[in-house]
Amino acid sequence: MRRTTERTDERILQSDVFDREGVREPRADHGSFDEPGRTLKVYDRCDVLVVGGGPSGTAAAAAAARQGARVVLLERYNHLGGLATGGLVIWIDRMTDWTGQLVIRGFAEELFDRLPPEAVAGPDPADWGSRDAAKAAHWSQRTAAYHGVVTWSPTIDPERLKLLGQQIVLERGVKLVYHAWAAMPIVESGAVTGVAFESKEGRLAVMAQVVIDATGDGDLFARAGADYDNDIEAADVHHCMNTSWLFGGVDMARWIAFRAGQADAYSAFMAGGRASCGLFERPFVSWRDDIALFMGPRQTGYSALDVDDLTEVEVRSHRAMEQHLDYYRAHAPGFENAYMLLSAPQIGVRHARRLKGVDAVLRRRWPDGVALPDEIGVTPAVSPTFPNISIPYGALVPVALDGLLACGRHISCDKNSHGFMREIPQCWITGQAAGTAAALAVQQGVQPRAVDIPALQQALRAQGVFLNVAETVPA
C-alpha cells in the first residue's frame, strides 16, 4: 500500500511511503549452539575508541584526536562517511537557519572548506536566507529551498567526501581500521572499557578509556544494557528504509524544466510510474547535471535490527531500480539515455534505537529558543515556525552506563525531534561534541558524564562550533 506523507511545520519531507508486502512467516526453530568460551587477543589500547565511521563517527574521531587523545576508529566498510557516502545520501540537509545564518559549523564547515569546488553543488552564501521568489523557486527544485527560503543544503560527490574524511583522520594520527565489525561491548563494573570486534583475523578486542557508539543503531549501548527508545512517528518518513541509487547519462536541466513547467504532465507521469512500478520515487539532483539521485522508494514496516527485513528491503530496492530505469527511459524527459550507475553499498536506515540519556532533544522545547546550559551545538528548526534548537550534552550521555558516549542518529531525543536530529549535519555536530568530550574525560581523569561543561564548550568553540550559550570560564 502507498500513502503520502505531507510536509508540515513539523516534518521535513513530503514523500510517498510504501508498506511491506504480506506477512513473513516466523522463523523455524533450529535449536541452539553453545559457543565455547575463549580468550581474545587485544588488538590495541587507546584513549578513545570510536565505533562506526559514518558522519558522526568520523567527526568524533577527528575531534578527539585534535583534542590530543590517542584514537582508534573501527569501521565495518572500506570507507568513511556512512550514509553520506556509502548510503548515497549525498543531499546534505540544511546547515543554515531560516535567517541564512550558518549554524552547523565546526567539522562540517571544515569539510566544505576542503572539498574541491566541483564536488559541491548549492547556492552561493550571498543567497542563503533569501526569500526572493525566483531564487526560492529555482533552488526548491535543487534541494536547497524550503518554505520559500533558500538554504545551504548542498549535494556532494560521495567519493570526494570519502577521501577527505579519511585524509582528515589520518592527518590527526587516528588509528583507522576498516573491515572491522564491532560485535560486543566489554563491560566491567558498570562501565564500557572496550569492544570485541570481528575481522578476517577473527575476533579481537580494543581496550579504551572512553568508547563512542557511532553505530547509528545504538548496537553498543544496547548490548551493554543501556536503556533506549524505539517508538516512531508513523506519519513521518524518518523510520523508513531503502537502498538509494544513482542513474547516469541524464539531463537534469530538462527534467527540472518538465517538472516545474508542466504540472499536469508531471502528475500524469508520477501516476503512471506508480501504476507501472508499484514502488515509485522521483529523482533528486546531485552534484552533477548528468547524474540523478533516487533516495527511495521509502519502505515502512521493516526493522533495521532484523536481518530478514534488511534483506527484503535490499531485494525490493534493487528490483525497483531496474523498474525505474525502464519507466524513466521510456517516459521522463532527460532520461532517454539513462543507465544504472551505482546502487548504494549501504542500506538507508533512518531509525532503529534512540538512547535514553541524561537529557534529550525534546519537541516541547522547540518553541523556546533557549540555549541550554550544557549546549554542545545548535540545529536549525524544521520550519520557520520555530527558532533554532539547542542540543544538550546530556543527550549523548547514558542515564547510568559509564565509559560510553553516543553520537549520531541514535542520540537521546523524542520521536518528533529524531526527524531532523538523524540528518547528516546534526550527526557531524553530535559527533564532534562526543569526540571532544571523550578526550577531555581522559585528560581530566573522569567519566564522560562528569566532564567540565564550560571546558567542553570552550574546546568546541576553539574548533569552530557555533554555540548560543553564554561563554563562561571553565572550572
C-alpha positions as CSV (number, residue, x, y, z in Angstrom):
1,M,0.0,0.0,0.0
2,R,1.2,3.5,-0.8
3,R,0.4,6.6,1.3
4,T,1.7,10.1,1.0
5,T,3.2,12.0,4.0
6,E,2.7,15.7,3.7
7,R,5.4,18.3,4.6
8,T,4.2,20.4,7.6
9,D,5.8,22.7,10.2
10,E,7.0,19.5,12.0
11,R,8.1,17.4,9.0
12,I,10.9,17.9,6.6
13,L,9.7,15.9,3.6
14,Q,6.7,15.2,1.5
15,S,7.1,11.7,0.2
16,D,5.4,8.5,-0.8
17,V,5.8,5.7,1.8
18,F,5.3,2.1,0.8
19,D,4.2,-0.7,3.2
20,R,5.9,-4.0,3.3
21,E,4.4,-6.8,1.2
22,G,2.5,-9.5,3.1
23,V,3.4,-11.0,6.4
24,R,6.6,-13.0,6.8
25,E,6.3,-16.4,8.4
26,P,8.1,-16.8,11.7
27,R,11.5,-18.3,11.5
28,A,11.7,-22.0,12.2
29,D,13.3,-23.1,15.4
30,H,16.6,-24.8,14.5
31,G,17.8,-25.2,18.1
32,S,20.8,-23.6,19.6
33,F,24.6,-23.9,19.8
34,D,26.7,-23.2,22.9
35,E,29.8,-21.2,21.8
36,P,32.8,-22.2,23.8
37,G,34.5,-19.5,25.9
38,R,37.7,-18.0,24.6
39,T,40.4,-15.5,25.4
40,L,40.6,-12.6,23.0
41,K,43.9,-11.1,21.8
42,V,43.9,-7.3,22.4
43,Y,44.4,-5.6,19.1
44,D,45.1,-2.1,20.6
45,R,44.7,0.1,23.7
46,C,43.8,3.7,23.3
47,D,42.3,6.7,25.0
48,V,39.2,6.9,22.8
49,L,37.7,4.2,20.7
50,V,35.1,5.3,18.1
51,V,32.9,2.5,16.7
52,G,31.4,3.5,13.3
53,G,32.9,5.8,10.7
54,G,29.8,7.4,9.5
55,P,29.3,11.2,9.7
56,S,29.2,11.3,13.5
57,G,32.0,8.7,14.0
58,T,34.3,10.5,11.5
59,A,33.7,13.8,13.3
60,A,34.1,12.2,16.7
61,A,37.5,10.6,15.8
62,A,38.8,13.8,14.2
63,A,37.7,15.9,17.2
64,A,39.1,13.6,19.8
65,A,42.4,13.4,18.0
66,R,42.5,17.1,17.6
67,Q,42.0,17.4,21.3
68,G,45.1,15.3,21.9
69,A,43.6,11.8,22.5
70,R,45.0,8.6,21.1
71,V,42.1,7.4,18.9
72,V,41.1,4.1,17.3
73,L,38.3,4.2,14.7
74,L,36.6,0.9,13.7
75,E,34.6,0.9,10.5
76,R,32.9,-2.2,9.0
77,Y,33.0,-1.0,5.4
78,N,36.0,0.1,3.3
79,H,35.3,3.9,3.6
80,L,34.2,6.6,5.9
81,G,31.2,8.8,5.6
82,G,28.4,6.2,6.2
83,L,25.1,7.2,4.7
84,A,26.6,10.4,3.3
85,T,28.9,8.4,1.1
86,G,28.2,4.6,1.0
87,G,24.5,5.3,1.5
88,L,24.4,7.8,-1.3
89,V,22.6,10.3,0.9
90,I,24.5,13.0,-0.9
91,W,21.9,15.7,-0.4
92,I,23.2,17.2,2.8
93,D,20.3,18.8,4.7
94,R,20.0,22.4,5.9
95,M,23.1,23.9,7.7
96,T,21.7,27.4,7.7
97,D,18.9,28.6,9.9
98,W,15.9,30.4,8.4
99,T,17.7,33.8,8.5
100,G,20.5,32.4,6.4
101,Q,23.0,32.1,9.4
102,L,25.3,29.2,9.2
103,V,24.8,27.3,12.5
104,I,26.1,23.8,11.5
105,R,29.8,24.7,11.6
106,G,33.0,23.1,13.1
107,F,33.8,19.9,11.4
108,A,31.1,20.4,8.8
109,E,32.5,23.7,7.8
110,E,36.0,22.3,7.6
111,L,34.7,19.6,5.2
112,F,33.1,22.1,2.9
113,D,36.1,24.4,3.0
114,R,38.3,21.5,1.9
115,L,36.1,19.8,-0.7
116,P,37.0,20.7,-4.3
117,P,34.5,23.2,-5.8
118,E,33.5,20.7,-8.5
119,A,32.4,18.2,-5.7
120,V,29.7,20.5,-4.3
121,A,26.6,22.0,-5.8
122,G,24.4,24.5,-4.0
123,P,23.5,28.2,-3.6
124,D,26.1,31.0,-3.1
125,P,26.5,32.2,0.5
126,A,25.0,35.6,-0.6
127,D,21.7,33.8,-1.3
128,W,21.4,31.9,2.0
129,G,18.3,33.0,3.7
130,S,16.9,34.7,0.6
131,R,13.1,34.9,0.3
132,D,13.3,36.1,-3.3
133,A,10.5,34.2,-5.0
134,A,12.5,33.5,-8.2
135,K,15.6,32.3,-6.3
136,A,13.5,30.1,-3.9
137,A,11.7,28.6,-6.9
138,H,15.0,27.8,-8.6
139,W,16.6,26.2,-5.6
140,S,13.4,24.4,-4.5
141,Q,14.0,22.1,-7.5
142,R,17.6,21.6,-6.4
143,T,17.1,20.5,-2.7
144,A,18.1,24.0,-1.4
145,A,14.9,26.0,-0.7
146,Y,12.1,25.2,1.8
147,H,9.1,27.2,2.9
148,G,10.2,29.9,0.4
149,V,13.7,30.3,1.9
150,V,17.0,29.5,0.2
151,T,19.1,27.3,2.5
152,W,22.6,25.9,2.5
153,S,21.8,22.3,1.8
154,P,24.1,21.2,-1.0
155,T,24.7,18.0,-2.8
156,I,28.1,16.5,-2.8
157,D,30.4,14.0,-4.6
158,P,30.4,10.9,-2.3
159,E,33.9,9.7,-3.5
160,R,35.4,13.1,-2.7
161,L,33.8,13.0,0.8
162,K,35.1,9.5,1.4
163,L,38.6,10.6,0.5
164,L,38.5,13.8,2.5
165,G,37.2,12.2,5.7
166,Q,39.9,9.6,5.5
167,Q,42.5,12.2,4.9
168,I,41.5,14.3,7.9
169,V,41.5,11.4,10.5
170,L,44.8,10.1,9.2
171,E,46.4,13.6,9.3
172,R,45.4,13.7,13.0
173,G,47.0,10.4,13.8
174,V,43.8,8.3,14.2
175,K,44.4,4.5,14.0
176,L,41.9,3.7,11.3
177,V,40.7,0.1,11.0
178,Y,38.5,-0.8,8.0
179,H,36.6,-4.2,7.6
180,A,36.1,-4.4,11.4
181,W,32.6,-5.1,12.7
182,A,32.2,-4.4,16.4
183,A,30.4,-7.3,18.0
184,M,30.1,-6.8,21.7
185,P,31.0,-4.1,24.3
186,I,33.3,-5.1,27.1
187,V,31.7,-4.0,30.3
188,E,33.4,-4.0,33.7
189,S,31.8,-2.7,36.9
190,G,29.1,-0.8,35.0
191,A,31.5,0.9,32.6
192,V,32.3,0.1,29.0
193,T,36.1,-0.5,28.8
194,G,36.5,-1.8,25.3
195,V,34.9,-3.6,22.4
196,A,35.2,-7.1,20.8
197,F,35.2,-6.9,17.0
198,E,35.2,-9.4,14.2
199,S,37.5,-9.2,11.1
200,K,39.3,-11.5,8.7
201,E,41.7,-12.2,11.6
202,G,38.9,-13.5,13.7
203,R,37.6,-12.0,17.0
204,L,39.9,-9.3,18.6
205,A,39.5,-6.7,21.3
206,V,40.3,-3.0,21.6
207,M,40.5,-1.5,25.1
208,A,39.8,2.2,25.7
209,Q,39.2,4.7,28.5
210,V,36.1,6.0,26.6
211,V,34.1,4.3,23.9
212,I,31.9,6.3,21.5
213,D,29.0,4.4,20.0
214,A,28.6,5.8,16.5
215,T,27.0,2.7,15.0
216,G,23.8,4.6,14.2
217,D,21.6,1.9,15.6
218,G,22.9,2.0,19.2
219,D,24.3,-1.5,18.9
220,L,26.9,-1.0,21.6
221,F,24.9,0.8,24.3
222,A,22.0,-1.5,23.8
223,R,24.2,-4.6,24.2
224,A,25.9,-3.0,27.2
225,G,22.5,-2.8,28.9
226,A,21.7,0.9,28.5
227,D,18.0,1.9,28.2
228,Y,16.7,3.1,24.8
229,D,13.5,4.1,23.0
230,N,12.4,2.8,19.6
231,D,8.9,4.4,19.2
232,I,8.3,6.1,15.8
233,E,6.2,8.9,14.3
234,A,4.1,6.8,12.0
235,A,3.1,9.8,9.8
236,D,6.7,10.8,9.1
237,V,9.3,9.1,6.9
238,H,12.1,9.1,9.5
239,H,11.7,5.4,10.3
240,C,11.6,4.1,6.7
241,M,14.3,2.2,4.9
242,N,15.5,1.9,1.4
243,T,18.6,1.5,-0.8
244,S,19.5,4.6,-2.7
245,W,20.9,4.6,-6.2
246,L,22.3,6.8,-9.0
247,F,21.4,7.0,-12.7
248,G,24.0,8.3,-15.1
249,G,23.6,9.7,-18.6
250,V,20.7,12.0,-17.7
251,D,19.9,15.7,-18.4
252,M,18.6,17.1,-15.1
253,A,18.1,20.5,-16.5
254,R,15.5,19.0,-18.9
255,W,13.9,17.0,-16.1
256,I,13.6,20.1,-13.9
257,A,12.1,22.1,-16.7
258,F,9.5,19.4,-17.2
259,R,8.7,19.0,-13.5
260,A,8.5,22.8,-12.8
261,G,6.8,23.8,-16.1
262,Q,4.3,21.1,-16.9
263,A,2.4,20.4,-13.7
264,D,-0.3,18.2,-15.3
265,A,2.1,16.2,-17.4
266,Y,4.3,15.7,-14.3
267,S,1.3,14.5,-12.3
268,A,0.4,12.0,-15.0
269,F,3.9,10.8,-15.2
270,M,4.0,10.1,-11.5
271,A,0.6,8.4,-11.6
272,G,1.8,6.2,-14.4
273,G,5.0,5.3,-12.6
274,R,3.1,4.2,-9.5
275,A,0.8,2.1,-11.7
276,S,3.7,0.6,-13.6
277,C,6.3,0.1,-10.9
278,G,4.4,-0.1,-7.7
279,L,7.2,1.2,-5.6
280,F,8.0,4.6,-7.2
281,E,10.1,7.6,-6.4
282,R,11.0,10.9,-8.0
283,P,14.7,11.8,-8.7
284,F,16.7,14.5,-6.9
285,V,19.6,16.5,-8.3
286,S,23.2,15.5,-7.5
287,W,26.4,17.4,-7.7
288,R,26.4,16.9,-11.5
289,D,23.7,17.6,-14.1
290,D,24.2,14.2,-15.7
291,I,23.6,12.2,-12.6
292,A,20.3,11.7,-10.9
293,L,19.8,10.6,-7.3
294,F,17.0,8.4,-6.0
295,M,16.6,8.3,-2.2
296,G,13.7,5.9,-2.2
297,P,11.2,4.4,-2.6
298,R,10.9,4.7,1.2
299,Q,9.6,1.4,2.7
300,T,7.9,1.2,6.1
301,G,7.0,-1.7,8.4
302,Y,10.6,-3.1,8.5
303,S,13.1,-3.3,11.3
304,A,16.6,-2.2,10.9
305,L,17.5,-4.8,13.6
306,D,16.1,-7.8,11.7
307,V,18.4,-9.5,9.2
308,D,15.5,-10.8,7.2
309,D,13.9,-7.4,7.0
310,L,17.1,-5.8,5.9
311,T,17.4,-8.4,3.2
312,E,13.9,-7.9,1.9
313,V,14.4,-4.1,1.7
314,E,17.6,-4.6,-0.3
315,V,15.8,-7.0,-2.7
316,R,12.8,-4.7,-3.2
317,S,15.1,-1.7,-3.7
318,H,17.3,-3.3,-6.3
319,R,14.2,-4.6,-8.2
320,A,12.8,-1.0,-8.1
321,M,16.0,0.4,-9.5
322,E,15.6,-1.8,-12.6
323,Q,11.9,-0.9,-13.0
324,H,12.6,2.8,-12.6
325,L,15.2,2.7,-15.3
326,D,12.8,1.2,-17.8
327,Y,10.0,3.6,-16.9
328,Y,12.1,6.7,-16.8
329,R,13.9,5.9,-20.1
330,A,10.5,5.5,-21.8
331,H,8.6,8.4,-20.3
332,A,10.9,11.0,-18.5
333,P,12.3,14.0,-20.4
334,G,16.1,13.9,-19.8
335,F,16.3,10.2,-19.0
336,E,16.2,8.8,-22.6
337,N,19.9,7.7,-22.3
338,A,19.9,6.9,-18.5
339,Y,21.8,3.9,-17.2
340,M,22.4,2.3,-13.8
341,L,25.5,4.0,-12.4
342,L,25.5,2.7,-8.7
343,S,23.3,1.3,-6.1
344,A,24.3,2.2,-2.6
345,P,26.6,-0.3,-0.8
346,Q,25.0,0.7,2.5
347,I,21.3,0.3,3.1
348,G,19.5,3.6,4.1
349,V,18.4,3.1,7.7
350,R,16.8,6.1,9.3
351,H,15.9,4.8,12.7
352,A,16.5,1.8,15.0
353,R,17.1,2.8,18.6
354,R,17.4,6.1,20.5
355,L,19.4,6.3,23.7
356,K,17.7,7.2,27.0
357,G,20.1,9.9,28.1
358,V,20.6,12.2,31.0
359,D,18.8,14.8,28.8
360,A,17.3,14.8,25.3
361,V,16.3,16.9,22.4
362,L,12.6,17.4,23.0
363,R,9.6,18.6,21.0
364,R,8.2,20.6,23.9
365,R,11.3,22.8,23.9
366,W,11.1,23.7,20.1
367,P,9.2,26.9,20.7
368,D,11.5,28.2,23.4
369,G,14.7,29.1,21.5
370,V,16.6,28.8,24.8
371,A,20.3,27.9,24.9
372,L,20.5,25.0,27.3
373,P,23.3,25.3,30.0
374,D,25.1,22.2,28.6
375,E,24.6,23.1,24.9
376,I,27.1,21.4,22.6
377,G,25.6,22.5,19.3
378,V,22.7,24.2,17.6
379,T,20.4,22.9,14.9
380,P,18.1,24.8,12.5
381,A,14.5,24.1,13.4
382,V,12.4,22.0,10.9
383,S,10.5,25.1,9.8
384,P,10.5,28.9,10.2
385,T,7.7,28.5,12.8
386,F,10.3,27.6,15.4
387,P,13.6,29.2,16.5
388,N,17.0,27.4,16.4
389,I,17.1,24.4,18.7
390,S,19.8,23.8,21.4
391,I,21.4,20.4,21.6
392,P,22.3,19.4,25.2
393,Y,25.4,17.4,26.1
394,G,23.1,15.2,28.2
395,A,21.6,13.8,25.0
396,L,24.9,12.0,24.4
397,V,25.3,10.5,27.9
398,P,23.5,7.3,29.1
399,V,21.4,7.5,32.2
400,A,23.5,5.0,34.1
401,L,26.2,3.4,31.8
402,D,29.7,4.8,32.2
403,G,32.6,4.8,29.9
404,L,30.5,5.4,26.8
405,L,29.1,8.3,24.8
406,A,26.6,8.2,21.9
407,C,26.5,10.4,18.8
408,G,24.7,10.4,15.5
409,R,21.1,9.4,14.8
410,H,20.7,7.3,18.0
411,I,21.3,10.1,20.5
412,S,18.6,10.8,23.1
413,C,15.7,12.6,21.6
414,D,11.9,12.1,21.2
415,K,10.4,10.7,18.1
416,N,9.5,14.1,16.7
417,S,12.9,15.6,17.1
418,H,14.5,12.5,15.6
419,G,13.2,13.5,12.3
420,F,15.9,16.2,12.0
421,M,18.5,15.0,14.6
422,R,19.2,12.0,12.4
423,E,20.3,14.2,9.5
424,I,24.0,14.3,8.4
425,P,24.8,17.8,9.6
426,Q,23.3,17.1,13.0
427,C,25.4,13.9,13.2
428,W,28.5,15.9,12.4
429,I,27.6,18.2,15.4
430,T,27.0,15.5,17.9
431,G,30.0,13.5,16.7
432,Q,32.3,16.4,17.2
433,A,30.9,17.1,20.7
434,A,31.2,13.4,21.7
435,G,34.8,13.2,20.4
436,T,35.8,16.4,22.2
437,A,34.1,15.3,25.4
438,A,35.7,11.9,25.4
439,A,39.2,13.4,25.0
440,L,38.5,15.8,27.9
441,A,37.2,13.0,30.1
442,V,40.5,11.1,29.6
443,Q,42.5,14.3,30.3
444,Q,40.5,15.2,33.3
445,G,40.5,11.6,34.6
446,V,36.7,11.5,35.0
447,Q,33.8,9.6,33.5
448,P,32.2,11.3,30.4
449,R,29.2,12.3,32.5
450,A,31.5,14.4,34.8
451,V,33.2,16.4,32.1
452,D,33.5,20.1,32.9
453,I,30.9,21.6,30.7
454,P,32.4,25.1,30.3
455,A,35.7,23.5,29.3
456,L,33.9,21.4,26.8
457,Q,32.1,24.4,25.3
458,Q,35.4,26.4,25.2
459,A,37.0,23.5,23.3
460,L,34.2,23.3,20.9
461,R,34.3,27.0,20.2
462,A,38.0,26.7,19.5
463,Q,37.1,24.1,16.9
464,G,34.7,26.5,15.2
465,V,31.4,25.0,16.6
466,F,28.6,27.5,16.8
467,L,27.1,27.9,20.2
468,N,24.4,30.2,21.5
469,V,25.0,29.6,25.2
470,A,26.9,32.4,27.1
471,E,30.6,31.8,27.3
472,T,31.9,31.1,30.8
473,V,35.3,30.4,32.4
474,P,36.0,26.7,32.7
475,A,36.0,25.4,36.3
